[in-house]
Amino acid sequence: MTIWAVRAEASQSRGSPESCQTSGGVGIGKVHRIPPVRLGRLTEKVKEGLSPHFGGVGKERALDAESLNRRHTKFYVRCYPWKRGAGRTMATVAIGDIHGNRLALEDLLEKVLPTLKPQDVLVFLGDTIDRGPDSRGCVERISRLKRENPHSVVTLLGNHEDWMLRSLRDPTRHSWILGMEAFETIASYAPDAAVSLRRELERAGIRLITERVRIPYEIFFDLLPPDHMAFFQNLKPFHRAEGVVCVHAGVEPEGRPLHSQDLEVLIWGPEGFPDGYIGREAIVYGHWDNATEDENGWPQPCIKENHTFGIDTISKGVLTAIRLPDGKIFQSKRFKEGEVSDG
C-alpha cells in the first residue's frame, strides 16, 4: 500500500452549477481546499500519474472528510513534495524558539529523541537564548546533542542571537541588551557580569541612544565557554531538506532562491508572511508567536493551507516540534516562566 503525505481538495461532480453544494461547501467544477482539514495520510492508493505538487483523483475513503458527500465527490490530492512508502526513510524534526526554557527543552527532547533514526535531522529554529532563566543550560544541552547523538543536529540563527553577535562585533551597538531581555542570558552564565553591565548602562544613560558609546561587553563574552562561542558563531540562516525549508522567521512570498534572500528577511520575517507565501516547499518557522489556543487554553501550531507551519509556542510555556513529512506534532508539558531546572 502506498501512503502519501497529502492535503485533500475536492470538486463536486453532480447537479447544476447553481444548486450543487455539499455540506462541506464544495461547488461544481472547481478545486477547493477543505479548511481546516489537514489529511496526514490517504489510506487508498492514489492513482498513477500524479505530479509532485498536484495530481490525480483519489478514492473516496479519505480520512477526516466525513462532512463531504463522498458518493459524488472526487478528491483531488495536493501532495507534499515527497512520497512516503510503508516505512519511514528520512525525517526532518524542527523545534521552535526555546528562549532559555530548559525545562521545556528537556521534556520535549524526552519525547522526540526516542523516535529519531540515525538518518533523521533535528533542526533548532533559533532564539535559543534570552527571556527565560537558563539560556546557558539550553545552549549546553544542544551542544551536547551535536557531539553525542548519531543523527544530524542543525542550529539556526534567530534574531536574538543575531543581535547578540552584533554587540560582540561592535560594542557600540546595544539593541540586544536594551531590547531583547538579554540580562537573563548574561546572568545564566555569570550573575556578576549582569550586575556589572547593568551598572555600565546606567552610567551611560541617554548617551546609549544619542552617541556611539562603547559598553565593555567583553565582561560577558570573555566568560563564554569556547564551545558555546562556537555554537553562536556557526548558526545557519536556514536549513533545506527534501521538500521543506526550516527558517527562523520566514521567506520571501514569491519564492526567490534562499541563498539570495536578505538575512534580515530570514530572521525577522518578510511582510505578508505566512499568509502571502506561494512557494512550493513547506516552510517551518518560529519567531512569530502566532499559536492559537484550543478550548482548554492549550497552544496549537499555526498550520496554514499554503504549507507553512508556525511552531513558536514558548510564550505559553510550551515548546513545540514538528516532524515532516508526516506532520506529527510533539509538545512539552507547560512550564511557567521563571522555572529553573534542579540539574
C-alpha positions as CSV (number, residue, x, y, z in Angstrom):
1,M,0.0,0.0,0.0
2,T,1.3,3.5,-0.9
3,I,0.9,6.2,1.8
4,W,1.2,9.8,0.9
5,A,1.5,12.9,3.0
6,V,-1.3,15.0,1.5
7,R,-3.7,17.8,1.7
8,A,-7.2,16.9,0.5
9,E,-9.0,19.0,-2.1
10,A,-12.3,18.2,-3.8
11,S,-14.7,19.1,-6.6
12,Q,-18.4,18.3,-6.8
13,S,-19.4,16.3,-9.9
14,R,-23.2,16.2,-9.6
15,G,-26.0,18.6,-10.3
16,S,-26.1,22.0,-11.7
17,P,-23.6,24.8,-11.0
18,E,-26.2,26.8,-9.3
19,S,-27.6,24.1,-7.0
20,C,-24.8,21.7,-6.4
21,Q,-23.3,22.2,-2.9
22,T,-22.3,19.6,-0.3
23,S,-22.3,20.0,3.4
24,G,-18.6,20.9,3.1
25,G,-19.4,23.8,0.9
26,V,-17.7,22.3,-2.2
27,G,-19.0,23.7,-5.5
28,I,-19.1,22.3,-9.0
29,G,-16.2,22.4,-11.5
30,K,-13.6,23.9,-9.2
31,V,-10.9,22.6,-6.9
32,H,-11.5,23.6,-3.3
33,R,-9.3,23.2,-0.3
34,I,-11.2,21.7,2.6
35,P,-10.5,24.0,5.5
36,P,-9.4,23.3,8.1
37,V,-9.0,19.6,7.4
38,R,-5.4,18.5,7.1
39,L,-5.0,14.9,6.0
40,G,-1.9,13.3,7.1
41,R,-2.5,10.1,5.2
42,L,-4.7,8.9,2.4
43,T,-5.3,5.2,3.0
44,E,-6.1,4.2,-0.5
45,K,-3.6,4.1,-3.3
46,V,-3.6,7.4,-5.2
47,K,-4.0,6.9,-9.0
48,E,-0.9,6.9,-11.1
49,G,0.4,10.0,-12.9
50,L,0.4,12.4,-10.0
51,S,2.7,15.4,-10.3
52,P,4.8,16.2,-7.2
53,H,2.6,19.1,-6.2
54,F,-0.9,18.5,-7.6
55,G,-2.2,15.3,-9.0
56,G,-4.9,13.0,-10.0
57,V,-8.1,11.7,-8.4
58,G,-8.0,9.8,-5.1
59,K,-10.5,7.3,-3.9
60,E,-13.5,8.3,-1.7
61,R,-12.4,7.0,1.6
62,A,-10.3,9.9,2.7
63,L,-9.8,10.2,6.4
64,D,-11.4,13.2,8.3
65,A,-13.6,14.3,5.4
66,E,-16.9,12.8,6.7
67,S,-18.6,16.2,6.2
68,L,-18.4,15.8,2.4
69,N,-20.9,13.8,0.3
70,R,-18.4,11.1,-0.7
71,R,-20.6,9.3,-3.1
72,H,-20.5,12.2,-5.6
73,T,-17.3,13.9,-4.6
74,K,-13.9,13.5,-6.3
75,F,-11.0,14.0,-4.1
76,Y,-8.0,15.8,-5.6
77,V,-4.9,15.4,-3.6
78,R,-2.3,18.1,-3.1
79,C,0.8,16.1,-2.2
80,Y,3.7,17.4,-0.4
81,P,6.9,17.3,-2.5
82,W,7.7,13.9,-1.2
83,K,6.3,10.4,-1.2
84,R,6.2,8.0,1.7
85,G,6.4,4.3,1.5
86,A,5.3,1.8,4.0
87,G,8.4,2.5,6.1
88,R,9.8,5.9,7.1
89,T,13.1,6.8,5.4
90,M,14.4,10.2,6.5
91,A,12.5,12.8,8.6
92,T,13.2,16.4,9.5
93,V,12.2,17.4,13.0
94,A,12.1,21.1,13.8
95,I,12.0,22.6,17.3
96,G,10.7,26.1,17.8
97,D,12.0,29.0,19.8
98,I,13.3,28.0,23.3
99,H,14.1,31.3,24.9
100,G,16.0,29.9,27.8
101,N,13.3,27.5,28.9
102,R,15.5,24.5,29.7
103,L,12.8,22.5,31.4
104,A,10.6,22.6,28.4
105,L,13.5,21.7,26.2
106,E,14.4,18.6,28.3
107,D,10.8,17.5,28.4
108,L,10.4,17.8,24.7
109,L,13.6,16.0,23.9
110,E,12.5,13.1,26.1
111,K,9.6,12.7,23.6
112,V,11.4,13.4,20.4
113,L,14.8,11.7,20.7
114,P,13.4,8.1,21.1
115,T,11.6,8.5,17.8
116,L,14.6,9.6,15.8
117,K,16.5,7.3,13.4
118,P,20.2,7.9,12.6
119,Q,19.3,9.4,9.2
120,D,16.9,11.9,10.6
121,V,17.8,15.6,11.0
122,L,16.9,17.6,14.1
123,V,16.7,21.3,13.5
124,F,16.5,24.1,16.1
125,L,14.9,27.2,14.6
126,G,16.8,29.8,16.6
127,D,16.1,32.1,19.5
128,T,17.6,29.6,21.9
129,I,18.5,32.5,24.3
130,D,17.0,35.4,26.2
131,R,13.9,35.9,28.3
132,G,14.0,32.6,30.1
133,P,16.2,31.8,33.1
134,D,18.6,29.2,31.6
135,S,20.0,30.1,28.2
136,R,23.3,28.6,29.2
137,G,21.7,25.3,30.0
138,C,19.8,25.3,26.7
139,V,23.0,26.0,24.7
140,E,24.9,23.3,26.6
141,R,22.1,20.7,26.0
142,I,22.0,21.4,22.3
143,S,25.8,21.4,22.0
144,R,25.9,18.0,23.8
145,L,23.3,16.7,21.3
146,K,25.5,17.8,18.4
147,R,28.5,16.0,19.9
148,E,26.9,12.8,21.1
149,N,23.9,11.9,19.0
150,P,24.1,9.8,15.8
151,H,21.6,11.9,13.9
152,S,22.4,15.3,12.4
153,V,21.7,18.4,14.6
154,V,21.3,21.7,12.8
155,T,21.1,25.0,14.7
156,L,19.7,28.1,13.0
157,L,20.2,31.8,13.6
158,G,17.4,33.8,15.3
159,N,17.1,37.5,15.6
160,H,18.1,37.3,19.3
161,E,21.4,35.6,18.5
162,D,22.0,37.9,15.6
163,W,21.7,41.0,17.8
164,M,23.9,39.4,20.4
165,L,26.6,38.8,17.8
166,R,26.3,42.4,16.6
167,S,27.2,43.5,20.1
168,L,30.1,41.1,20.1
169,R,31.4,42.5,16.8
170,D,30.7,46.2,17.6
171,P,30.4,47.1,21.4
172,T,28.7,50.4,20.4
173,R,25.6,48.5,19.3
174,H,23.2,48.0,22.1
175,S,19.9,46.7,20.6
176,W,20.5,43.2,22.1
177,I,20.9,44.3,25.7
178,L,18.3,47.1,25.5
179,G,15.6,45.3,23.6
180,M,15.9,41.5,23.9
181,E,15.7,40.7,27.6
182,A,19.4,39.8,27.4
183,F,20.2,40.2,31.0
184,E,18.6,36.8,31.7
185,T,21.1,35.3,29.3
186,I,24.1,37.1,30.8
187,A,23.0,36.1,34.3
188,S,22.7,32.5,33.4
189,Y,26.4,32.5,32.6
190,A,27.6,34.9,35.3
191,P,25.3,36.9,37.6
192,D,28.2,39.3,38.5
193,A,28.7,40.1,34.8
194,A,25.0,41.0,34.6
195,V,25.3,43.4,37.5
196,S,28.5,45.0,36.1
197,L,26.9,45.5,32.6
198,R,23.7,46.9,34.1
199,R,25.9,49.4,36.0
200,E,27.7,50.4,32.8
201,L,24.4,51.0,31.1
202,E,23.1,53.2,33.9
203,R,26.3,55.2,33.8
204,A,25.9,55.8,30.0
205,G,22.3,56.8,30.3
206,I,20.7,58.6,27.3
207,R,24.1,58.6,25.5
208,L,23.4,54.9,24.6
209,I,21.0,56.3,22.0
210,T,22.4,59.8,21.2
211,E,26.0,58.7,20.9
212,R,28.1,55.7,19.9
213,V,29.0,54.8,23.4
214,R,31.2,51.7,23.9
215,I,30.0,49.2,26.5
216,P,32.5,46.6,27.8
217,Y,30.5,43.6,26.6
218,E,33.7,41.5,27.0
219,I,32.7,41.3,30.6
220,F,30.2,38.8,29.4
221,F,31.7,37.4,26.2
222,D,35.0,36.5,27.7
223,L,33.2,34.2,30.1
224,L,31.6,32.1,27.4
225,P,33.0,28.6,27.1
226,P,34.7,28.2,23.7
227,D,32.2,25.6,22.5
228,H,29.4,28.0,23.3
229,M,31.0,30.8,21.4
230,A,31.4,28.4,18.5
231,F,27.8,27.5,18.8
232,F,26.7,31.1,18.3
233,Q,29.2,31.9,15.6
234,N,28.2,28.8,13.5
235,L,24.5,29.2,13.4
236,K,23.0,28.9,9.9
237,P,20.4,31.2,8.3
238,F,18.2,28.3,7.1
239,H,18.2,24.5,6.5
240,R,16.7,22.9,3.4
241,A,15.7,19.2,3.2
242,E,13.7,17.4,0.6
243,G,10.5,19.4,0.2
244,V,10.9,21.5,3.3
245,V,12.7,24.7,4.4
246,C,13.4,25.4,8.1
247,V,14.0,29.0,8.9
248,H,13.6,31.2,11.9
249,A,11.0,33.7,10.7
250,G,10.0,33.2,7.1
251,V,11.0,33.5,3.5
252,E,10.0,35.9,0.7
253,P,6.5,35.1,-0.5
254,E,7.4,34.8,-4.2
255,G,10.0,32.1,-3.5
256,R,13.2,33.8,-4.6
257,P,16.3,31.4,-4.1
258,L,17.1,31.2,-0.4
259,H,20.8,32.0,-0.8
260,S,19.9,35.3,-2.4
261,Q,17.4,36.4,0.2
262,D,18.3,39.0,2.8
263,L,19.3,37.7,6.2
264,E,17.0,40.2,7.8
265,V,14.1,38.6,6.0
266,L,15.0,35.1,7.2
267,I,15.4,36.1,10.8
268,W,12.7,38.8,11.2
269,G,10.3,37.6,8.5
270,P,9.0,39.4,5.4
271,E,5.9,41.5,5.2
272,G,2.8,39.4,4.4
273,F,4.3,36.1,5.7
274,P,3.0,33.5,6.2
275,D,-0.4,34.2,4.5
276,G,1.2,35.6,1.4
277,Y,3.6,32.7,0.8
278,I,3.0,30.9,-2.5
279,G,6.1,28.8,-2.9
280,R,6.1,25.0,-3.4
281,E,8.2,23.9,-0.5
282,A,6.8,23.5,3.0
283,I,8.1,26.2,5.4
284,V,8.6,25.5,9.1
285,Y,9.3,28.6,11.1
286,G,9.2,30.1,14.6
287,H,9.6,33.7,15.8
288,W,6.0,35.0,15.3
289,D,4.3,33.7,18.5
290,N,1.2,33.1,16.3
291,A,0.0,30.0,18.0
292,T,-3.7,29.6,18.6
293,E,-5.2,28.2,21.7
294,D,-7.8,25.5,21.9
295,E,-10.9,25.5,24.2
296,N,-8.7,24.3,27.0
297,G,-6.2,27.1,26.6
298,W,-3.5,24.8,25.1
299,P,-1.3,26.3,22.3
300,Q,-1.6,24.8,18.9
301,P,0.9,25.4,16.0
302,C,-0.2,27.8,13.2
303,I,-0.6,25.5,10.3
304,K,-2.0,27.0,7.1
305,E,-3.2,25.6,3.8
306,N,-0.2,27.1,1.9
307,H,2.0,24.5,3.8
308,T,3.5,26.9,6.3
309,F,4.0,25.6,9.8
310,G,4.5,28.1,12.6
311,I,5.6,26.4,15.8
312,D,6.6,29.2,18.2
313,T,4.6,28.5,21.3
314,I,7.1,29.1,24.1
315,S,5.4,32.3,25.3
316,K,2.7,29.9,26.5
317,G,5.2,27.8,28.4
318,V,5.1,25.0,25.9
319,L,7.8,24.0,23.5
320,T,6.7,22.6,20.1
321,A,8.3,20.4,17.5
322,I,7.0,19.1,14.2
323,R,8.2,16.1,12.2
324,L,8.0,16.2,8.4
325,P,6.9,14.7,6.1
326,D,4.2,13.1,8.2
327,G,3.3,16.3,10.2
328,K,3.5,14.7,13.6
329,I,3.4,17.3,16.4
330,F,5.4,16.9,19.7
331,Q,4.9,19.3,22.6
332,S,6.4,19.6,26.1
333,K,4.5,20.0,29.2
334,R,3.7,23.6,30.2
335,F,6.4,25.2,32.3
336,K,5.8,28.6,33.9
337,E,8.1,31.5,33.1
338,G,11.0,31.6,35.6
339,E,11.0,27.9,36.5
340,V,14.5,26.6,36.6
341,S,16.0,23.1,36.5
342,D,17.5,21.5,39.5
343,G,20.2,20.0,37.4
